[in-house]
Amino acid sequence: MLKSFIKRIGVINFVMLLVVLSIIIVSEVMFLQGHKLEAIFIAFWAPTILGFMNYLKYRE
């Protein structure tokens, strides 16, 4: 199942989705530790990366 998903979206996109997931997790951990402003700043990276992925996908 995972192999078919990776084959469908591509390896690079799968890696980028893992990066986005890790950014969200790091942001949540930082927020819960009390670093609220830094966590919010890092949380904005995830939609930026997803938007860049969409731009590259539909540019072709």
Secondary structure, 3 states (H helix, E strand, C coil): CHHHHHHHHCHHHHHHHHHHHHHHHHHHHHHHCCCHHHHHHHHCHHHHHHHHHHHHHHHC
